[in-house]
């Protein structure tokens, strides 16, 4: 099993949302990821995935393409439209070059085909979270907060207890 130090800048266990309709795969992933120290939520379809993402706030998502209600590409599209920027790793049986290109073009950050190595999947998830965290560090929040004052460095607006100045 892959065992690393926590990803830089993240002081809690990493959260992963596994979206898979095959119970044997989702249970295997869940067990392996928990063993490696991750917090895991599982969804068996697209609607459940979107709902669980808002409640759980994952750092990364493992997403199957072939789901019973709507496909993984639609799940990703809906989540991106709702403002979710979390990295997504597609894990699927679809293995043609066109399938991989479509998944990455649709907004997926990585793509693995079954059969797969658990160790490789965990390493890829850690890499996705690490790159995501690095991007956040490069683009810090433009709002500075000191006591009851906020200063937006982009718009040069100052607010005090909800009053704009």
Backbone as CSV, one residue per row, in Angstrom:
resi,resn,N_x,N_y,N_z,CA_x,CA_y,CA_z,C_x,C_y,C_z
1,UNK,0.841,-1.169,0.000,0.000,0.000,0.000,0.890,1.237,0.000
2,UNK,0.486,2.281,-0.689,1.235,3.526,-0.735,1.070,4.229,0.597
3,UNK,2.161,4.649,1.193,2.090,5.362,2.463,3.050,6.531,2.397
4,UNK,2.509,7.723,2.394,3.317,8.933,2.290,2.987,9.851,3.436
5,UNK,3.813,10.874,3.583,3.523,11.948,4.516,2.327,12.709,3.970
6,UNK,1.629,13.467,4.826,0.505,14.270,4.337,0.954,15.213,3.232
7,UNK,0.050,15.499,2.324,0.341,16.424,1.235,0.569,17.804,1.835
8,UNK,1.603,18.496,1.363,1.967,19.814,1.891,0.767,20.744,1.898
9,UNK,0.602,21.461,3.008,-0.466,22.452,3.108,-1.807,21.882,3.537
10,UNK,-1.905,20.571,3.697,-3.174,19.971,4.103,-2.937,19.276,5.437
11,UNK,-3.601,19.743,6.504,-3.336,19.234,7.843,-4.395,18.245,8.322
12,UNK,-5.247,17.767,7.474,-6.250,16.766,7.834,-6.145,15.636,6.830
13,UNK,-6.836,14.531,7.124,-6.786,13.458,6.144,-7.459,13.911,4.865
14,UNK,-6.933,13.397,3.783,-7.468,13.743,2.472,-8.838,13.099,2.308
15,UNK,-9.717,13.806,1.594,-11.080,13.328,1.359,-11.232,12.946,-0.103
16,UNK,-11.782,11.766,-0.322,-12.025,11.302,-1.686,-13.467,10.839,-1.817
17,UNK,-14.088,11.239,-2.910,-15.425,10.765,-3.254,-15.271,9.729,-4.351
18,UNK,-15.697,8.505,-4.072,-15.633,7.409,-5.041,-17.025,7.250,-5.641
19,UNK,-17.122,7.435,-6.954,-18.411,7.327,-7.639,-18.338,6.106,-8.551
20,UNK,-18.948,5.022,-8.086,-18.870,3.760,-8.812,-20.126,2.954,-8.527
21,UNK,-20.726,2.371,-9.556,-21.965,1.619,-9.350,-21.727,0.129,-9.128
22,UNK,-20.494,-0.337,-9.244,-20.183,-1.734,-8.962,-19.746,-1.832,-7.502
23,UNK,-20.579,-2.437,-6.630,-20.248,-2.494,-5.203,-18.882,-3.112,-4.911
24,UNK,-18.489,-4.124,-5.660,-17.198,-4.766,-5.378,-16.042,-3.793,-5.598
25,UNK,-16.117,-2.974,-6.637,-15.057,-1.992,-6.913,-15.093,-0.874,-5.874
26,UNK,-16.270,-0.339,-5.590,-16.346,0.771,-4.630,-15.921,0.313,-3.234
27,UNK,-16.245,-0.918,-2.848,-15.819,-1.432,-1.542,-14.306,-1.626,-1.497
28,UNK,-13.734,-2.143,-2.570,-12.287,-2.336,-2.646,-11.563,-0.993,-2.537
29,UNK,-12.015,-0.015,-3.325,-11.392,1.308,-3.292,-11.545,1.942,-1.909
30,UNK,-12.730,1.857,-1.366,-13.010,2.440,-0.063,-12.107,1.839,1.013
31,UNK,-11.998,0.538,1.032,-11.182,-0.152,2.027,-9.700,0.223,1.874
32,UNK,-9.190,0.196,0.650,-7.776,0.505,0.409,-7.455,1.958,0.748
33,UNK,-8.331,2.873,0.369,-8.091,4.285,0.643,-8.178,4.582,2.141
34,UNK,-9.134,3.981,2.839,-9.233,4.174,4.292,-7.990,3.620,4.985
35,UNK,-7.529,2.475,4.530,-6.315,1.876,5.089,-5.133,2.824,4.917
36,UNK,-5.128,3.570,3.831,-4.049,4.511,3.543,-4.264,5.868,4.236
37,UNK,-5.345,6.013,5.007,-5.551,7.222,5.782,-6.509,8.244,5.193
38,UNK,-7.178,7.905,4.108,-8.121,8.827,3.467,-9.477,8.769,4.158
39,UNK,-10.225,9.865,4.084,-11.644,9.859,4.419,-12.370,9.571,3.106
40,UNK,-13.281,8.622,3.119,-13.911,8.161,1.880,-15.426,8.260,1.978
41,UNK,-16.045,8.780,0.934,-17.501,8.728,0.737,-17.713,8.005,-0.575
42,UNK,-18.798,7.257,-0.664,-19.106,6.491,-1.869,-20.469,6.906,-2.399
43,UNK,-20.568,7.020,-3.710,-21.840,7.277,-4.387,-21.981,6.242,-5.498
44,UNK,-23.197,5.739,-5.700,-23.425,4.683,-6.685,-24.005,5.195,-7.998
45,UNK,-24.325,6.497,-8.074,-24.863,7.049,-9.317,-24.539,8.543,-9.380
46,UNK,-24.869,9.159,-10.497,-24.526,10.552,-10.721,-25.222,11.525,-9.797
47,UNK,-26.517,11.337,-9.584,-27.266,12.245,-8.711,-26.716,12.196,-7.293
48,UNK,-26.431,10.993,-6.829,-25.866,10.813,-5.496,-24.480,11.468,-5.412
49,UNK,-23.711,11.392,-6.479,-22.369,11.991,-6.510,-22.436,13.499,-6.312
50,UNK,-23.310,14.163,-7.037,-23.434,15.619,-6.938,-23.875,16.009,-5.530
51,UNK,-24.828,15.273,-4.969,-25.312,15.540,-3.629,-24.222,15.321,-2.581
52,UNK,-23.531,14.203,-2.669,-22.481,13.884,-1.691,-21.323,14.866,-1.780
53,UNK,-21.011,15.347,-2.974,-19.902,16.296,-3.131,-20.163,17.572,-2.345
54,UNK,-21.391,18.062,-2.364,-21.688,19.300,-1.647,-21.647,19.101,-0.135
55,UNK,-22.011,17.929,0.347,-22.003,17.650,1.783,-20.607,17.311,2.292
56,UNK,-19.850,16.543,1.536,-18.571,15.967,1.967,-17.381,16.873,1.654
57,UNK,-17.483,17.696,0.629,-16.404,18.591,0.182,-15.088,17.839,-0.026
58,UNK,-15.055,16.924,-1.004,-13.850,16.115,-1.216,-12.703,16.927,-1.812
59,UNK,-11.487,16.400,-1.609,-10.291,16.979,-2.211,-10.094,16.466,-3.630
60,UNK,-10.627,15.288,-3.913,-10.456,14.631,-5.204,-11.604,13.636,-5.385
61,UNK,-11.869,13.269,-6.645,-12.949,12.328,-6.925,-12.478,11.245,-7.886
62,UNK,-12.856,10.002,-7.587,-12.677,8.874,-8.509,-14.040,8.666,-9.140
63,UNK,-14.104,8.698,-10.467,-15.386,8.714,-11.161,-15.426,7.694,-12.290
64,UNK,-16.424,6.827,-12.248,-16.664,5.890,-13.348,-17.408,6.646,-14.442
65,UNK,-17.240,6.236,-15.668,-17.963,6.885,-16.769,-19.342,6.268,-16.949
66,UNK,-19.431,4.942,-16.834,-20.704,4.259,-17.067,-21.480,4.113,-15.760
67,UNK,-22.404,5.040,-15.535,-23.233,5.032,-14.323,-24.690,4.806,-14.715
68,UNK,-25.529,4.340,-13.787,-26.903,3.985,-14.145,-27.812,5.160,-14.524
69,UNK,-27.656,6.334,-13.923,-28.584,7.426,-14.232,-28.053,8.342,-15.334
70,UNK,-26.900,8.936,-15.150,-26.257,9.681,-16.224,-24.770,9.416,-16.141
71,UNK,-24.076,9.547,-17.256,-22.687,9.098,-17.283,-21.748,10.044,-16.534
72,UNK,-20.543,9.552,-16.283,-19.556,10.305,-15.527,-19.198,11.644,-16.147
73,UNK,-19.244,11.726,-17.455,-18.952,13.007,-18.125,-20.023,14.039,-17.758
74,UNK,-21.277,13.594,-17.681,-22.361,14.500,-17.281,-22.244,14.880,-15.811
75,UNK,-21.835,13.927,-14.977,-21.608,14.220,-13.558,-20.564,15.334,-13.447
76,UNK,-19.462,15.155,-14.157,-18.390,16.145,-14.104,-18.858,17.497,-14.630
77,UNK,-19.593,17.485,-15.719,-20.107,18.727,-16.290,-21.014,19.454,-15.295
78,UNK,-21.923,18.715,-14.652,-22.828,19.328,-13.669,-22.050,19.914,-12.490
79,UNK,-21.052,19.171,-12.046,-20.273,19.644,-10.905,-19.448,20.879,-11.276
80,UNK,-18.860,20.886,-12.456,-18.089,22.056,-12.891,-19.022,23.265,-13.036
81,UNK,-20.244,23.046,-13.548,-21.214,24.144,-13.677,-21.626,24.690,-12.313
82,UNK,-21.571,23.854,-11.275,-21.901,24.302,-9.923,-20.693,24.884,-9.195
83,UNK,-19.556,24.959,-9.895,-18.375,25.605,-9.319,-17.368,24.690,-8.651
84,UNK,-17.555,23.377,-8.726,-16.593,22.449,-8.133,-15.354,22.370,-9.023
85,UNK,-14.200,22.636,-8.428,-12.946,22.609,-9.175,-12.059,21.434,-8.771
86,UNK,-12.576,20.517,-7.956,-11.760,19.429,-7.466,-11.233,18.569,-8.611
87,UNK,-10.023,18.019,-8.434,-9.481,17.134,-9.463,-10.278,15.836,-9.554
88,UNK,-10.378,15.306,-10.768,-11.164,14.100,-11.022,-10.313,13.081,-11.774
89,UNK,-10.316,11.853,-11.256,-9.662,10.736,-11.915,-10.752,9.803,-12.419
90,UNK,-10.839,9.639,-13.732,-11.781,8.674,-14.293,-11.188,7.281,-14.126
91,UNK,-11.990,6.339,-13.617,-11.606,4.934,-13.496,-12.705,4.145,-14.184
92,UNK,-12.356,3.513,-15.309,-13.393,2.932,-16.148,-12.875,1.740,-16.945
93,UNK,-13.812,1.003,-17.527,-13.460,-0.097,-18.419,-13.264,0.390,-19.854
94,UNK,-13.691,1.614,-20.136,-13.559,2.161,-21.493,-12.096,2.477,-21.759
95,UNK,-11.501,1.732,-22.714,-10.048,1.814,-22.834,-9.505,2.283,-24.184
96,UNK,-10.358,2.760,-25.075,-9.830,3.219,-26.360,-9.172,4.592,-26.198
97,UNK,-8.339,4.941,-27.129,-7.703,6.260,-27.115,-8.774,7.347,-27.162
98,UNK,-9.814,7.158,-27.980,-10.901,8.143,-28.059,-11.585,8.321,-26.705
99,UNK,-11.804,7.218,-25.973,-12.425,7.302,-24.650,-11.557,8.130,-23.701
100,UNK,-10.253,7.857,-23.704,-9.342,8.586,-22.815,-9.298,10.065,-23.187
101,UNK,-9.210,10.348,-24.480,-9.182,11.741,-24.936,-10.480,12.440,-24.556
102,UNK,-11.614,11.783,-24.751,-12.914,12.379,-24.389,-12.997,12.670,-22.899
103,UNK,-12.515,11.751,-22.069,-12.552,11.951,-20.628,-11.700,13.126,-20.183
104,UNK,-10.517,13.228,-20.745,-9.629,14.333,-20.383,-10.128,15.652,-20.958
105,UNK,-10.684,15.614,-22.154,-11.232,16.821,-22.776,-12.466,17.316,-22.025
106,UNK,-13.236,16.389,-21.454,-14.452,16.753,-20.713,-14.131,17.398,-19.365
107,UNK,-12.853,17.412,-18.988,-12.477,18.055,-17.733,-11.868,17.130,-16.710
108,UNK,-11.717,15.851,-17.058,-11.035,14.935,-16.153,-9.562,15.297,-16.066
109,UNK,-8.965,15.055,-14.910,-7.561,15.386,-14.707,-6.644,14.192,-14.916
110,UNK,-7.217,12.991,-14.832,-6.454,11.769,-15.052,-7.434,10.691,-15.478
111,UNK,-6.909,9.594,-16.015,-7.758,8.543,-16.580,-7.045,7.212,-16.386
112,UNK,-7.686,6.282,-15.698,-7.148,4.934,-15.528,-8.169,3.923,-16.034
113,UNK,-7.641,2.837,-16.568,-8.478,1.785,-17.138,-8.369,0.534,-16.268
114,UNK,-9.518,-0.159,-16.091,-9.518,-1.442,-15.391,-8.942,-2.509,-16.315
115,UNK,-8.240,-3.482,-15.791,-7.810,-3.648,-14.408,-6.747,-2.603,-14.039
116,UNK,-6.649,-2.308,-12.741,-5.760,-1.241,-12.299,-5.026,-1.667,-11.036
117,UNK,-3.971,-0.955,-10.725,-3.203,-1.176,-9.511,-3.685,-0.197,-8.444
118,UNK,-4.019,-0.715,-7.262,-4.444,0.160,-6.161,-3.335,1.137,-5.782
119,UNK,-2.105,0.653,-5.760,-0.987,1.523,-5.390,-0.827,2.668,-6.385
120,UNK,-0.977,2.363,-7.668,-0.871,3.416,-8.686,-2.027,4.403,-8.564
121,UNK,-3.232,3.904,-8.334,-4.387,4.785,-8.195,-4.195,5.746,-7.023
122,UNK,-3.737,5.237,-5.880,-3.515,6.091,-4.717,-2.414,7.106,-4.999
123,UNK,-1.354,6.683,-5.655,-0.271,7.615,-5.998,-0.778,8.705,-6.940
124,UNK,-1.606,8.342,-7.902,-2.159,9.340,-8.829,-3.088,10.315,-8.103
125,UNK,-3.901,9.800,-7.170,-4.788,10.678,-6.400,-3.973,11.674,-5.574
126,UNK,-2.916,11.200,-4.938,-2.056,12.091,-4.158,-1.424,13.159,-5.062
127,UNK,-0.997,12.762,-6.244,-0.403,13.721,-7.183,-1.431,14.770,-7.608
128,UNK,-2.659,14.337,-7.862,-3.709,15.286,-8.244,-3.977,16.295,-7.126
129,UNK,-4.050,15.815,-5.896,-4.293,16.711,-4.768,-3.104,17.658,-4.595
130,UNK,-1.896,17.134,-4.723,-0.689,17.953,-4.587,-0.667,19.077,-5.620
131,UNK,-0.963,18.745,-6.879,-0.987,19.776,-7.938,-2.104,20.777,-7.699
132,UNK,-3.245,20.297,-7.240,-4.368,21.179,-6.948,-3.993,22.152,-5.834
133,UNK,-3.346,21.645,-4.794,-2.923,22.498,-3.681,-1.878,23.509,-4.141
134,UNK,-0.975,23.094,-5.011,0.036,24.020,-5.530,-0.622,25.155,-6.305
135,UNK,-1.662,24.855,-7.071,-2.368,25.904,-7.817,-3.050,26.879,-6.868
136,UNK,-3.631,26.362,-5.791,-4.251,27.242,-4.799,-3.207,28.144,-4.158
137,UNK,-2.027,27.594,-3.890,-0.957,28.383,-3.288,-0.470,29.472,-4.234
138,UNK,-0.487,29.194,-5.554,-0.057,30.188,-6.538,-1.087,31.295,-6.721
139,UNK,-2.364,30.995,-6.445,-3.449,31.961,-6.590,-4.136,32.158,-5.246
140,UNK,-3.470,32.837,-4.312,-4.072,32.990,-2.986,-5.319,33.853,-3.024
141,UNK,-6.113,33.723,-1.984,-7.339,34.502,-1.828,-6.982,35.986,-1.807
142,UNK,-7.603,36.797,-2.661,-7.259,38.224,-2.707,-7.838,39.021,-1.539
143,UNK,-8.618,38.368,-0.668,-9.254,39.078,0.440,-8.431,38.880,1.711
144,UNK,-7.956,39.997,2.263,-7.241,39.977,3.533,-8.232,40.297,4.640
145,UNK,-8.152,39.557,5.751,-9.069,39.769,6.869,-8.275,40.080,8.118
146,UNK,-8.582,41.199,8.752,-7.963,41.575,10.012,-9.073,42.079,10.922
147,UNK,-9.351,41.317,11.963,-10.447,41.682,12.863,-11.748,41.764,12.100
148,UNK,-12.412,42.925,12.190,-13.682,43.096,11.487,-13.518,43.815,10.148
149,UNK,-12.262,43.945,9.682,-11.999,44.597,8.392,-11.607,43.573,7.337
150,UNK,-12.062,43.783,6.110,-11.598,42.985,4.971,-11.140,43.933,3.874
151,UNK,-10.065,43.547,3.192,-9.547,44.307,2.057,-9.418,43.359,0.889
152,UNK,-10.106,43.663,-0.208,-9.989,42.881,-1.429,-8.894,43.519,-2.260
153,UNK,-7.762,42.813,-2.388,-6.606,43.354,-3.104,-6.862,43.490,-4.601
154,UNK,-7.804,42.741,-5.135,-8.111,42.854,-6.563,-8.968,44.082,-6.864
155,UNK,-9.991,44.311,-6.044,-10.926,45.415,-6.311,-10.645,46.651,-5.460
156,UNK,-9.712,46.530,-4.520,-9.377,47.623,-3.593,-10.568,48.064,-2.752
157,UNK,-11.484,47.156,-2.477,-12.631,47.462,-1.634,-12.339,47.069,-0.199
158,UNK,-12.756,47.946,0.712,-12.604,47.690,2.143,-13.997,47.574,2.740
159,UNK,-14.178,46.594,3.625,-15.453,46.445,4.319,-15.193,46.317,5.811
160,UNK,-16.121,46.869,6.588,-16.067,46.724,8.031,-17.431,46.233,8.517
161,UNK,-17.441,45.074,9.136,-18.667,44.457,9.638,-19.805,44.583,8.621
162,UNK,-19.527,44.183,7.386,-20.554,44.157,6.353,-20.843,45.487,5.682
163,UNK,-20.205,46.577,6.085,-20.428,47.887,5.457,-19.287,48.175,4.502
164,UNK,-19.607,48.508,3.256,-18.590,48.864,2.270,-18.144,50.290,2.502
165,UNK,-16.865,50.569,2.306,-16.307,51.922,2.457,-15.609,52.344,1.192
